Amino acid sequence: MDVIYKVCCGIDVHKNKLVVCLKVKGKKDVIKEYSGQTEDIKSMANWLKENKCEKIAMESTASYWKPLVNIFEITNLKYTVINARDYKNVPGKKTDVMDAEWIADLLQHGLLKDSFIPTRQQRELREATRYRKNLTEERARELNRLQKMLEGANIKITTILSDVMGVTSRNLLEYVLENEDEITEEKAKELVVTKIHAKLEDVVRAMNGIITPFQKVMIKEVIEHIDEISKRILNMDKLIDKYMEEYEENKKKLKRYLE
């Protein structure tokens, strides 16, 4: 079978351990073991460079391969990340050393299928968008929790306003949470600063519920949490926009094409 790489490396990746097999054509395999710490990964990368390693292959195990990729990119080492289902292990008892040797052997003969690995910028953008998605889902859960708490206090704000976190809603809620007095029509007129379809008398009836001191504390905590999440979403939007700047011209071209 043809040898594609004269010097290559197979790595069996674990959370706290890296088993490395350096395969050189015509020589005995060299097996080394490193920890998953950054210092050890850098030491391994330097060792591979010293041995003029042409390419490295490793399993896409959980997210343990990502620190290796980051360092390989910095040190200009060529690598590939493979999926375990795309290759078969040697028969018999499975060991970490055998895995590393088998990966190196398959790589040397060009028998491994590369997995798609986005660029560092694409990976960072993906991480930012995924985190933003998680934040929006968490915010939606907190909004549902807030609405249930308000219903428990018999405050029917959702019957008069669609956005429970809008400016007028916040004004009304803040008054209810900070004052013992019920809202009057005169006060409601002062607090309603956006256009709404409900009459002032409907606002008064909706907001004058029965709210205990405990409920006030809990509602304040949830609102504060929602505000915090909203701020984080805004921060992610700014970060994502920054990453997307280089695609602005392509976005404009696509928009013109679709028009």
Secondary structure, 3 states (H helix, E strand, C coil): CCCCCCEEEEEEECCCEEEEEEEECCCCCEEEEEECCHHHHHHHHHHHHHCCCCEEEEECCCCCCHHHHHHHHHCCCCEEEECHHHCCCCCCCCCHHHHHHHHHHHHHCCCCCCCCCCCHHHHHHHHHHHHHHHHHHHHHHHHHHHHHHHHHCCCCHHHCCCCCCCHHHHHHHHHHHHCCCCCCHHHHHHHCCCCCCCCHHHHHHHHCCCCCHHHHHHHHHHHHHHHHHHHHHHHHHHHHHHHHHHHHHHHHHHHHHHC
